[in-house]
Amino acid sequence: WPALTTNFNWDPGTADDGVWDEDVVALQSIFTAYGFTWRKVDAAAIARGALGSGKGRRFRAIVEPGGWAYTRDSSLGYAGVTRLRSFVSSGGAYVGFCAGAWAAVSLARWDYYGYGWFQSYPYNLRLFNGAGVGPFGWIPWNDGTNANFAEAAIDTTNATMRDAAMPARTRFLYGGGPWFEPSGKPAGWEVWARAVAPPGALSRAGEGKP
């Protein structure tokens, strides 16, 4: 692993950069534990070309933490979007957690009140040709205060999941991330896990979705 980079400008005293501070701490701990080399970058650095592209690509991947995708999307601007898309199209990987995943979709469909009234709006990065939809119906949005452990069904026949010895069912911390609805089937499309609604859920929106 030559290097990893993370897109955030971390200030523990504020949340106006669209980044969830606790996720930053967790990611830094993971990178350190696994011996990854990494560097923090913000939207301004990305716009200046800090990631590189083509033969000048400086990192293997950009890792986007959770938080608030709208702020992340707007902060990139035209130059940042162009640079980041060039980084990915020339072989750089993009890893998005929660808001980081939202920021990569072409269209966001968000049910703010949990009534099935999905509001749609476009994002600029458009790395994923399709919609991100959320939150899960059984964990409706409540100003982000109701994050919980959600169950996922793992495709244990997938080579990556098999090599990682993933169980058929597991739980992960969920705080409003999207499920994915591609516009057509993308090249190399793999689904490693699908959402599982709990018994008795009043809304099963998102059940079985990647």
trRosetta pair geometry for C-beta under 8 A, 3 or more apart (Angstrom, degrees):
i j d omega theta_ij theta_ji phi_ij phi_ji
1 4 6.9 -7 168 -38 118 95
1 36 5.6 -55 116 -117 140 83
1 37 7.6 170 113 26 92 77
1 60 6.1 -116 -160 30 68 160
2 37 7.2 -61 152 53 42 117
2 59 7.3 -176 98 -146 103 37
2 60 5.1 139 51 -41 93 110
3 36 7.4 103 -147 177 34 85
3 37 4.8 -55 -110 89 76 99
3 38 6.4 146 -170 -90 75 43
3 39 7.2 1 -176 2 122 95
3 58 7.0 -38 69 143 148 68
3 59 4.7 -95 98 -126 108 71
3 60 5.7 152 61 4 56 88
4 31 6.2 -136 66 -121 137 117
4 36 4.9 4 11 170 122 133
4 37 7.1 150 24 81 70 48
4 38 4.3 -26 75 -98 86 101
4 59 6.5 79 -138 -167 15 112
4 60 6.4 -43 -79 58 57 96
4 61 5.3 -16 -124 65 78 96
4 62 7.9 142 -170 -103 66 21
4 63 5.8 20 178 -14 113 120
5 38 6.2 164 -92 -156 34 76
5 39 5.3 -22 -116 62 88 80
5 40 7.6 147 -164 -105 73 14
5 41 5.5 14 177 4 119 117
5 50 7.7 164 -160 124 156 108
5 51 6.6 -152 58 -107 158 84
5 58 7.8 57 -43 98 138 97
5 59 4.4 -59 -10 -113 112 165
5 61 7.2 -174 33 93 69 50
5 62 5.2 -30 78 -109 95 67
5 63 7.0 173 87 18 40 79
6 24 7.6 127 150 -129 150 79
6 27 6.2 116 -104 130 147 145
6 38 6.4 38 -11 177 96 123
6 39 7.8 -167 27 89 72 38
6 40 5.6 -30 68 -113 97 62
6 41 7.0 161 78 30 45 71
6 62 7.2 132 -107 -166 23 63
6 63 4.8 -38 -100 70 78 94
6 64 7.5 154 -155 -84 67 28
6 65 6.7 33 -165 -26 116 99
7 41 5.8 -34 -108 80 55 88
7 42 7.1 98 -168 -128 62 25
7 43 7.1 64 -174 -71 104 59
7 46 6.4 15 -124 -53 111 136
7 62 5.7 37 -33 -179 107 113
7 63 7.5 -175 8 76 75 43
7 64 5.3 -12 45 -100 113 77
7 72 7.4 86 121 -151 121 113
7 100 7.8 137 55 -119 111 107
8 17 6.6 99 -162 130 78 131
8 19 4.4 86 -137 -107 120 157
8 24 6.0 -122 93 -100 163 117
8 40 6.3 -61 67 -155 76 101
8 41 7.9 87 33 72 38 44
8 42 6.6 -22 138 -100 18 69
8 65 6.0 -5 -52 27 139 117
8 67 8.0 140 -112 -26 118 151
9 17 5.1 -144 63 -138 89 151
9 19 7.5 169 48 2 51 144
9 40 7.6 123 -100 157 40 113
9 42 3.4 28 -59 -100 107 128
9 43 7.3 -70 -19 8 117 75
9 44 7.9 43 -65 18 139 98
10 17 7.4 -135 -94 65 30 154
10 19 6.4 -94 -98 102 70 148
10 21 6.9 110 -154 -121 98 77
10 24 5.1 126 -110 -158 134 163
10 40 6.6 -76 3 -152 108 148
11 14 4.8 15 97 37 117 98
11 17 6.7 120 25 -10 98 131
12 21 5.3 90 -122 -141 67 143
14 17 6.8 91 106 -8 106 89
15 18 7.8 90 165 -65 68 16
15 19 7.4 -148 -149 62 61 54
15 20 7.7 21 -137 -101 104 44
15 21 7.3 -91 -95 -26 83 100
15 67 7.5 -178 -166 -151 89 101
15 68 7.7 84 159 -2 99 123
16 71 7.2 -168 176 -144 47 149
17 42 7.5 -75 -154 -136 130 111
17 67 7.6 -45 99 -173 70 157
17 71 6.7 143 160 140 23 133
17 75 7.5 34 -156 -74 66 165
18 67 4.7 104 153 128 55 128
18 68 4.3 -110 -139 66 77 84
18 69 7.0 126 -174 -74 125 8
18 70 7.1 -153 -117 67 128 55
18 71 2.9 -169 -67 80 120 118
18 72 4.4 -153 118 -43 148 75
18 75 6.9 -147 13 -7 136 133
18 99 6.7 -168 166 158 94 151
19 23 7.3 -129 179 63 78 112
19 24 6.2 54 157 -52 119 118
19 65 5.7 61 -151 77 93 118
19 66 7.8 106 -155 89 51 43
19 67 4.2 -81 -117 -76 21 154
19 68 8.0 -84 -34 26 25 73
19 72 7.6 98 -63 -76 74 106
19 99 8.0 -152 -107 74 43 143
20 23 4.3 66 86 6 104 114
20 24 7.2 -179 92 -14 55 82
20 65 6.1 -135 50 141 85 111
20 66 4.4 -10 21 95 135 90
20 67 4.2 -154 -22 -80 73 67
20 98 7.5 11 5 77 142 143
20 99 7.2 147 -14 11 106 128
21 24 5.5 -52 -156 29 39 116
21 25 6.7 38 150 -18 69 101
22 25 5.6 -50 -152 34 37 113
22 26 6.4 37 150 -18 67 105
23 26 5.6 -53 -147 38 35 113
23 27 6.2 34 155 -19 68 106
23 65 4.0 143 121 -171 124 116
23 66 4.5 163 -59 37 162 92
23 67 7.0 -120 37 -46 138 81
23 97 6.3 -179 -160 97 135 140
23 98 7.5 -118 -95 33 155 128
24 27 6.0 -57 -146 37 28 108
24 28 6.3 27 157 -18 64 107
24 65 5.6 -65 -69 -54 62 174
25 28 6.0 -57 -149 36 28 110
25 29 6.5 28 153 -19 63 108
26 29 5.7 -58 -153 35 30 112
26 30 6.4 29 152 -19 66 106
27 30 5.6 -53 -147 36 34 111
27 31 6.2 35 155 -19 67 105
27 63 6.3 163 -157 129 137 136
27 65 5.8 -110 -21 -86 145 112
27 97 7.9 -150 -73 6 119 148
28 31 5.8 -52 -145 36 31 111
28 32 6.3 29 157 -17 64 109
29 32 5.9 -59 -148 39 28 110
29 33 6.1 28 156 -21 65 110
30 33 5.8 -57 -144 36 28 110
30 34 6.3 4 165 1 65 112
30 36 8.0 17 120 17 73 128
31 34 6.5 -74 -148 48 23 94
31 36 4.3 -84 -155 61 78 117
31 38 4.8 -38 -166 -1 149 146
32 35 7.7 34 -179 -69 29 30
32 36 7.7 -69 -53 45 22 79
38 63 7.9 -30 -137 24 131 126
39 59 7.7 -123 38 -86 103 125
41 45 4.1 -125 -161 87 94 137
41 46 5.9 110 140 -53 124 80
41 50 5.0 174 -131 101 138 150
41 51 7.3 -161 70 -61 174 80
41 62 8.0 -65 51 -129 124 105
42 45 5.3 100 51 9 62 102
42 46 7.3 -119 106 -4 35 91
43 46 5.6 -54 -150 36 35 113
43 47 6.3 36 153 -20 67 105
43 72 7.5 179 -74 -154 120 56
43 75 4.0 -157 -34 133 171 104
43 76 5.1 -125 -148 -88 111 48
43 77 7.3 108 162 10 118 90
43 80 5.3 -15 -171 -113 83 157
44 47 5.7 -54 -150 36 32 113
44 48 6.5 29 152 -17 64 107
44 80 7.9 -65 -87 -79 19 120
45 48 5.6 -58 -150 38 33 110
45 50 4.0 10 160 -21 94 148
46 49 7.8 72 178 -52 31 13
46 50 5.9 -70 -84 38 35 103
46 51 6.1 24 -130 -18 75 109
46 76 6.6 -45 90 -132 133 88
46 80 4.7 62 102 -140 109 92
46 83 5.6 163 162 90 74 130
46 84 5.8 11 -180 -63 127 98
47 76 6.8 160 -66 -169 98 56
47 77 6.0 22 -101 62 136 113
47 79 4.0 68 -155 103 95 111
47 80 4.0 -51 -73 -66 85 79
47 83 6.1 173 -119 11 28 140
48 79 7.9 45 -56 142 33 130
48 83 7.9 30 55 -87 23 168
49 52 6.6 65 169 -78 83 41
49 53 8.0 -87 -149 -3 89 94
49 83 5.5 -137 -93 -131 55 132
50 58 7.3 -84 158 49 54 144
51 57 7.0 -17 148 -144 77 72
51 58 6.2 -162 -177 43 32 98
51 59 5.9 -71 -147 28 75 114
51 62 6.4 -33 -114 -66 131 122
51 83 6.3 133 39 153 112 102
51 84 6.8 86 17 -104 157 56
51 87 4.2 -18 126 -98 138 143
51 92 6.6 21 171 -108 121 169
52 56 4.2 -134 -162 128 110 80
52 57 4.5 166 107 -116 105 26
52 58 4.1 116 10 -13 132 87
52 59 7.4 144 41 10 102 72
52 87 6.9 92 79 -108 46 93
53 56 6.2 19 56 69 43 90
53 57 5.5 31 -125 -77 18 85
53 83 7.3 -148 -36 -161 123 62
53 86 4.0 -36 -102 137 160 102
53 87 5.1 -109 -89 -83 89 47
53 89 7.6 20 -154 62 120 83
53 90 4.4 122 -174 16 81 150
53 92 7.4 -83 -113 -12 67 123
54 57 6.2 166 56 -31 26 92
54 86 7.7 -41 -23 168 84 100
54 90 4.6 -97 -64 -144 45 146
57 87 6.4 122 -124 -142 103 73
57 90 5.7 -172 -58 107 129 122
57 91 6.5 -132 0 67 171 100
57 92 5.7 -160 -154 -60 133 104
59 62 6.6 89 101 -64 141 68
59 87 7.8 11 58 -163 99 125
59 92 6.4 54 86 -131 83 116
60 92 7.0 154 168 -134 23 68
60 93 6.3 6 146 20 72 107
61 92 6.4 150 -104 -177 34 77
61 93 3.7 -29 -106 70 97 101
61 94 7.0 -177 -158 -72 82 20
61 95 5.7 34 171 -6 129 107
62 84 7.1 -63 28 -141 168 98
62 87 6.8 58 -21 123 126 146
62 88 7.9 -74 25 -69 116 90
62 92 6.5 42 -9 158 92 123
62 93 7.4 -173 26 90 57 57
62 94 5.7 -8 62 -114 93 66
62 95 7.2 -172 92 30 47 72
63 95 4.6 -15 -113 70 72 111
63 96 8.0 177 -160 -78 46 34
63 97 7.8 25 179 -7 85 102
63 100 7.4 -8 168 -156 49 161
64 72 7.2 83 -160 -166 120 155
64 94 7.2 10 -5 -173 113 86
64 95 6.8 178 23 90 71 55
64 96 4.4 -7 62 -113 116 74
64 97 6.7 -168 94 27 65 67
64 99 7.3 -117 146 98 106 74
64 100 2.7 153 107 -136 101 114
64 101 7.7 174 84 -37 119 41
64 103 6.1 -119 171 49 158 134
64 104 7.6 172 36 -43 154 104
65 97 5.5 -18 -144 57 39 117
65 98 7.7 -1 161 49 49 102
65 99 7.4 19 113 58 52 102
65 100 5.8 127 54 -41 12 126
66 97 4.9 -71 -46 115 82 97
66 98 3.4 25 -112 60 104 132
66 99 4.8 107 -157 15 48 93
66 100 6.4 -82 -74 -4 39 91
66 175 6.6 71 -173 66 151 124
66 177 7.4 -81 -112 -74 110 101
67 71 7.3 -77 131 57 116 119
67 72 6.8 113 80 -43 120 118
67 98 7.4 130 12 98 41 114
67 99 4.4 -85 57 39 60 157
67 100 7.8 71 25 -41 89 75
68 71 4.8 56 96 13 106 111
68 72 7.0 164 92 -11 56 90
68 99 5.6 -39 -20 -120 6 147
69 72 5.4 -61 -150 41 40 113
69 73 5.9 41 154 -24 74 106
69 99 4.2 -164 -57 -161 76 82
69 100 7.6 -159 -98 -54 93 17
69 102 3.6 -99 -60 97 159 120
69 103 4.4 -159 -147 -62 98 76
69 108 7.1 162 92 -91 143 147
69 123 7.0 -47 150 -106 118 140
70 73 5.7 -55 -147 35 29 112
70 74 6.3 19 160 -12 65 109
71 74 6.2 -60 -143 41 27 103
71 75 6.1 28 159 -25 64 113
72 75 6.0 -60 -146 32 25 111
72 76 7.1 32 157 -31 59 100
72 99 6.3 130 0 149 139 113
72 100 7.5 -115 172 -96 176 53
72 103 4.8 -53 99 -98 129 140
73 76 6.4 -55 -165 15 29 111
73 103 5.5 -166 -66 -134 86 87
73 123 4.9 -106 -121 -147 144 96
73 124 5.7 136 -172 23 98 96
73 125 6.7 -115 -123 -16 86 99
74 77 7.8 36 168 -60 44 57
75 80 7.3 -4 116 39 63 170
76 79 7.9 -154 159 73 69 58
76 80 3.2 -142 -172 97 75 132
76 81 5.1 101 128 -51 127 71
76 84 6.7 -50 -149 -3 136 136
76 124 6.9 -162 70 80 124 130
76 125 7.1 62 46 -72 168 98
77 80 5.1 92 53 13 73 104
77 81 7.0 -137 96 -6 35 92
78 81 5.9 -58 -147 38 28 110
78 82 6.2 27 157 -19 65 110
79 82 5.8 -57 -148 37 29 111
79 83 6.2 25 157 -16 65 109
80 83 5.8 -57 -144 39 29 108
80 84 6.1 23 160 -16 66 110
81 84 6.0 -60 -143 40 26 106
81 85 6.1 24 160 -17 64 110
81 124 5.0 -77 -101 134 146 113
81 125 5.6 -144 -132 -96 91 58
82 85 6.1 -57 -146 38 25 108
82 86 6.3 25 155 -19 61 110
83 86 5.7 -58 -150 36 29 113
83 87 6.5 36 151 -24 64 103
84 87 5.5 -46 -150 29 35 117
84 88 6.6 28 155 -12 65 104
84 125 6.4 -42 95 -133 133 107
85 88 5.9 -58 -149 40 33 106
85 89 6.0 27 157 -16 68 112
85 125 6.9 179 -66 -161 93 68
85 126 7.8 9 -99 67 124 83
85 127 7.1 -160 -109 -83 76 83
86 89 5.8 -55 -135 41 29 107
86 90 6.1 18 164 -11 64 113
87 90 6.4 -74 -153 41 20 101
87 92 4.1 -26 157 34 84 151
88 91 8.0 -171 -176 50 27 16
88 92 5.2 -82 -89 73 39 91
88 93 7.5 63 -125 -128 78 9
88 94 5.3 -12 -103 -34 123 116
88 127 5.9 -34 127 -124 174 119
94 104 6.2 136 137 -107 140 135
94 127 5.8 -30 52 180 165 167
95 100 7.3 16 117 136 52 140
96 99 7.7 -117 -176 95 100 40
96 100 3.2 -163 -152 126 75 88
96 101 3.8 152 113 -69 115 49
96 102 7.5 -158 162 21 135 45
96 103 6.4 -159 -134 48 137 93
96 104 5.2 -138 -25 -14 158 126
97 100 4.9 48 41 36 51 123
97 101 6.6 -28 -171 -23 4 95
97 177 7.4 -80 173 -96 50 135
98 101 6.2 130 46 21 4 102
98 102 7.1 -15 148 -8 46 102
98 175 6.0 3 -125 65 143 94
98 176 6.6 65 -157 73 105 74
98 177 4.1 -103 -116 -79 59 101
99 102 5.2 -48 -146 35 41 116
99 103 6.2 47 154 -28 68 102
99 177 7.7 -102 -34 -102 38 76
100 103 5.7 -47 -147 27 30 115
100 104 7.2 30 153 -22 57 104
101 104 6.0 -60 -160 27 36 111
101 105 7.5 38 150 -31 65 100
101 132 6.5 146 132 -122 89 140
101 177 5.6 51 50 -158 134 106
101 178 5.7 -149 116 38 113 99
102 105 6.3 -56 -161 15 39 111
102 108 6.0 41 -165 -108 98 119
102 123 7.3 150 150 -59 72 157
102 132 5.2 -171 -120 110 59 161
102 134 7.8 -91 -89 33 108 131
102 177 7.1 -140 -41 -142 94 60
102 178 5.4 130 -86 -20 75 120
103 123 6.3 -174 -153 -172 40 149
103 125 5.9 51 153 15 77 144
104 123 7.7 50 63 103 8 145
104 125 5.7 -72 -121 99 40 131
104 126 7.9 163 175 -61 48 0
104 127 4.2 -51 -163 51 94 114
104 128 5.0 73 128 -5 96 104
104 132 7.8 101 67 -49 73 133
105 108 6.0 121 80 -71 125 67
105 123 5.9 87 76 36 67 131
105 126 7.5 -4 143 -110 26 42
105 127 7.8 -52 -67 54 23 72
105 128 4.7 -39 -105 68 57 116
105 130 6.6 -70 -149 85 96 61
105 131 6.1 56 178 -159 133 24
105 132 3.7 -145 -29 -16 161 104
105 178 6.6 -41 -32 79 147 171
105 180 7.5 -159 -98 -121 119 85
106 122 6.6 -35 164 -143 61 86
106 123 6.7 -159 -156 54 15 83
106 126 4.4 50 -98 -124 79 86
106 128 6.5 -128 -14 89 78 64
106 129 5.7 36 -25 -132 136 38
106 130 6.2 111 29 34 110 19
106 131 7.1 -68 66 -76 83 46
106 183 7.4 -28 43 -7 146 127
107 120 5.9 -3 -179 -164 109 101
107 121 7.4 160 -155 83 67 25
107 122 5.6 -44 -101 -102 66 61
107 123 7.3 -168 -86 13 17 80
107 130 7.3 -86 37 150 95 30
107 131 4.4 -41 81 -102 101 81
107 132 7.4 -180 89 25 51 64
108 120 7.0 160 85 -148 52 50
108 121 5.6 -16 60 63 98 75
108 122 7.5 153 15 -119 79 11
108 123 5.8 77 -25 -31 105 107
108 131 7.2 145 -101 -158 14 77
108 132 5.4 -19 -112 66 65 98
108 178 7.4 -113 -131 -87 79 138
109 118 4.4 21 173 173 97 125
109 119 7.2 167 -152 76 51 34
109 120 5.0 -15 -99 -94 78 81
109 131 5.2 21 -5 -178 112 128
109 132 7.1 -180 28 88 71 47
109 133 4.5 -12 70 -108 109 80
109 134 7.8 122 85 18 69 48
110 118 6.5 136 60 -152 23 71
110 119 5.5 -29 63 59 81 87
110 121 7.8 -26 13 23 109 98
110 133 7.9 -164 -73 -148 38 44
110 134 6.5 -12 -117 71 65 68
110 135 7.9 31 -149 -22 73 64
110 141 7.9 33 178 -34 96 150
111 114 6.0 97 135 -88 108 27
111 115 7.0 -162 -172 47 106 49
111 116 6.2 -14 -131 -101 137 16
111 117 6.2 123 -135 60 82 49
111 118 4.9 -48 -68 -87 83 68
111 119 7.6 151 -87 10 35 72
111 134 7.2 -130 27 122 88 31
111 135 6.7 -110 60 31 94 59
111 137 7.7 2 79 -94 157 68
111 140 7.2 -79 114 -136 109 87
111 141 7.1 171 98 2 67 112
111 205 7.2 33 6 116 161 161
112 117 7.8 -43 38 81 77 96
112 119 6.8 7 -13 12 105 122
112 141 5.5 -71 -160 65 42 146
113 117 6.5 14 47 44 108 113
113 140 7.3 -6 142 179 32 124
113 141 7.2 -56 -72 62 14 102
114 135 7.7 -30 -92 60 84 100
114 137 7.1 118 -156 -147 80 56
114 140 2.5 23 -104 -148 134 139
114 141 6.1 -162 -49 33 93 67
114 142 7.8 2 -30 -56 137 77
114 203 7.1 -177 -179 23 85 157
116 137 7.4 17 -76 -113 83 113
116 203 6.9 -159 -60 -133 99 133
116 205 6.4 -179 -102 -64 85 145
118 133 6.8 -20 -135 -144 142 96
120 131 7.7 -53 -129 -128 105 125
123 126 6.8 173 92 -54 80 64
126 129 7.0 44 -179 -88 87 60
128 132 7.2 81 81 -51 141 95
128 180 6.7 -89 179 -140 146 119
128 182 7.2 -104 178 -104 92 82
128 186 7.8 -75 -146 -60 68 153
129 182 6.4 51 86 -156 74 83
129 183 5.0 -87 142 45 89 106
129 184 7.3 -14 110 49 121 96
129 186 6.5 144 46 -86 103 108
130 180 6.4 75 100 -178 129 83
130 181 5.3 -156 170 98 116 53
130 182 3.8 -116 -50 -126 156 34
130 183 4.5 -169 -87 -12 76 71
130 184 8.0 -144 -73 38 109 58
130 186 7.8 -101 -14 -42 124 112
131 180 7.5 157 86 -154 52 46
131 181 4.6 -5 59 61 96 104
131 183 7.8 93 -13 -47 74 87
132 178 3.2 -14 -176 -164 99 169
132 179 7.4 146 -157 67 59 31
132 180 6.2 -27 -104 -99 63 64
132 181 7.9 -179 -83 24 18 77
133 178 5.7 105 43 -157 32 93
133 179 5.4 -34 65 61 89 82
133 180 7.7 173 20 -84 83 16
133 181 5.9 38 -10 -4 122 116
133 206 7.1 -168 107 -91 103 91
133 209 7.5 -75 67 178 115 163
134 176 5.9 120 139 -178 129 58
134 177 6.2 -156 -105 110 167 29
134 178 4.4 -126 -19 -106 122 51
134 179 6.3 137 -71 6 88 70
134 206 6.8 54 -110 -90 66 136
135 139 5.7 -84 143 92 125 87
135 140 6.4 146 72 -132 114 29
135 141 5.4 138 11 -55 128 83
135 174 7.8 126 -162 157 112 107
135 176 4.4 -73 -86 -128 123 62
135 177 7.5 75 -120 44 84 33
135 206 7.6 -43 151 -42 41 156
136 139 4.8 47 70 35 104 92
136 150 6.4 132 12 -126 163 147
136 174 6.8 9 10 158 130 147
136 179 7.5 88 -79 -29 78 113
136 195 6.0 -168 -105 -166 124 149
136 197 7.4 179 -177 -96 116 81
136 205 6.6 162 -164 89 42 77
136 206 4.2 -110 -117 64 70 154
136 207 8.0 89 -149 -57 100 57
137 140 6.7 4 -161 -68 38 84
137 197 7.3 -8 63 -111 100 123
137 201 6.7 103 100 160 99 121
137 202 7.5 -129 148 85 106 67
137 203 2.9 -120 169 122 123 107
137 204 5.7 -18 60 27 138 6
137 205 3.2 113 -46 33 117 90
137 206 5.9 -179 -3 16 82 99
137 207 7.8 -48 33 -28 113 88
138 197 5.2 140 -23 -143 140 87
138 198 5.9 160 176 26 157 92
138 201 3.9 -56 -94 -138 121 126
138 202 7.5 140 -106 40 72 64
138 203 6.2 -164 -62 72 55 75
138 204 7.0 22 -42 -102 104 43
138 206 8.0 -118 13 56 84 114
139 146 6.3 -176 -166 119 84 109
139 147 7.8 51 -177 -127 133 30
139 148 5.7 -151 -116 38 128 114
139 150 6.4 -83 -20 -79 144 118
139 174 6.0 118 59 108 169 120
139 176 7.7 -130 117 -72 111 56
140 146 7.6 25 72 71 56 148
140 203 7.3 69 -60 46 106 140
141 144 7.3 -8 -157 -54 82 50
141 146 7.9 162 -156 44 23 113
141 176 6.0 58 -98 -109 92 119
142 145 5.3 -75 108 51 97 90
142 146 4.4 59 43 -7 123 121
144 147 6.8 7 -177 -40 63 98
144 175 6.3 38 -148 -178 81 107
144 176 6.7 -62 -104 -16 75 140
147 173 6.2 25 166 -179 113 92
147 174 6.5 -178 -156 89 73 44
147 175 3.6 -18 -107 -95 112 94
147 176 7.6 -73 -93 -12 84 84
148 173 7.7 -172 109 -146 16 58
148 174 6.2 -21 68 59 60 90
149 171 4.3 39 169 164 109 125
149 172 6.8 161 -148 76 72 16
149 173 6.0 -45 -94 -91 65 49
149 174 7.0 111 -138 11 18 88
150 171 6.5 159 75 -151 28 78
150 172 6.4 -29 59 62 79 69
150 173 7.9 72 14 -174 81 11
150 174 3.8 18 -1 -6 123 145
150 195 6.7 -27 157 -140 126 92
150 196 7.7 155 166 55 80 72
151 169 6.2 -8 -168 -170 105 104
151 170 7.5 158 -150 87 61 30
151 171 5.4 -43 -94 -94 55 81
151 195 7.8 99 84 -166 62 53
151 196 4.1 -55 101 67 105 117
151 198 7.0 118 13 -74 122 76
152 169 7.2 159 80 -152 46 57
152 170 5.8 -20 59 66 93 76
152 171 7.1 150 12 -104 80 29
152 172 6.3 8 -5 9 127 107
152 193 4.2 20 167 177 127 123
152 194 6.6 147 -161 68 77 31
152 195 6.2 -46 -108 -101 74 38
152 196 6.2 179 -104 3 19 98
153 168 6.8 -14 -154 164 71 72
153 169 6.0 -29 -105 -98 57 75
153 193 6.5 153 74 -157 43 68
153 194 5.0 -20 58 60 98 88
153 195 7.9 -8 16 74 85 8
153 196 5.3 107 -29 -57 93 116
154 161 5.4 169 175 -162 109 141
154 166 4.7 -137 -178 132 160 125
154 167 6.5 114 32 88 140 45
154 168 5.8 -154 54 -150 93 25
154 169 6.8 -157 8 -76 91 21
154 170 6.2 43 -36 8 122 104
154 192 6.7 -19 -146 159 75 73
154 193 5.2 -28 -100 -99 59 88
155 158 4.4 69 105 -17 107 111
155 161 5.8 137 80 26 67 157
155 191 6.4 103 -18 100 142 75
155 192 5.8 -128 36 -151 103 33
155 193 6.9 -133 1 -72 79 38
155 194 7.8 75 -43 -10 92 95
156 161 5.7 -119 -113 120 38 120
156 162 6.1 92 179 -82 63 76
156 166 6.4 -149 -102 83 80 88
156 167 7.6 -44 -84 172 124 19
156 168 5.5 -55 -29 -90 131 70
157 161 7.9 31 51 67 29 117
157 162 7.0 6 -154 -54 15 119
158 161 4.3 66 72 19 103 108
158 162 6.4 -176 84 -13 47 88
158 190 6.2 108 -135 -174 128 120
158 192 5.7 -119 70 -115 167 69
159 162 5.6 -57 -142 39 28 112
159 163 6.1 27 160 -19 65 107
160 163 5.9 -55 -146 36 27 108
160 164 6.4 18 156 -10 62 110
160 190 7.6 96 18 137 127 154
160 192 6.6 -58 81 -106 118 122
161 164 5.8 -60 -145 44 31 107
161 166 4.4 -63 -168 34 86 130
161 192 5.4 155 -59 -153 118 95
161 193 7.9 144 -98 -56 137 82
162 165 7.5 29 177 -75 35 36
162 166 7.6 -72 -69 32 22 85
166 170 6.6 -79 -168 -23 95 138
167 170 5.6 126 60 -60 100 93
169 196 7.2 -11 -134 -4 105 162
170 193 7.9 -65 50 -123 103 135
174 177 6.4 -105 -147 24 78 100
179 195 6.1 -75 -87 -12 127 131
179 206 4.9 161 -13 -141 142 93
179 209 3.5 48 180 122 149 129
179 210 6.1 126 -163 70 85 46
180 209 7.1 161 40 166 50 99
180 210 5.0 -44 47 84 100 103
181 209 7.5 -44 -63 -149 83 119
182 185 6.4 93 97 -108 140 30
182 186 5.4 -116 -147 -21 148 97
182 189 6.8 -76 -20 -113 166 140
185 189 5.4 -116 -176 16 79 150
186 189 4.5 120 64 -65 81 104
191 194 6.5 38 158 -62 125 90
191 210 4.1 -104 -131 -106 114 125
192 210 7.9 92 37 -149 54 100
193 210 7.2 112 78 -145 51 64
194 208 5.2 0 168 -158 129 37
194 209 6.3 150 -152 67 85 20
194 210 5.8 -52 -97 -86 74 48
195 206 5.0 -15 77 143 160 95
195 207 5.8 -118 101 -120 98 31
195 208 6.6 -52 63 6 75 19
195 209 5.4 2 23 52 113 76
196 207 6.9 46 -138 -142 25 81
196 208 7.9 68 -90 -62 50 50
197 201 4.4 -100 176 23 111 155
197 204 4.4 -60 -55 -131 170 84
197 206 7.5 128 -68 79 98 82
197 207 4.2 -46 -18 -91 112 115
198 201 5.3 118 62 -53 71 104
201 204 5.4 113 94 -80 123 72
201 207 7.9 160 70 -66 150 123
204 207 4.3 -22 173 -15 95 133
206 209 4.9 -88 -161 28 55 129
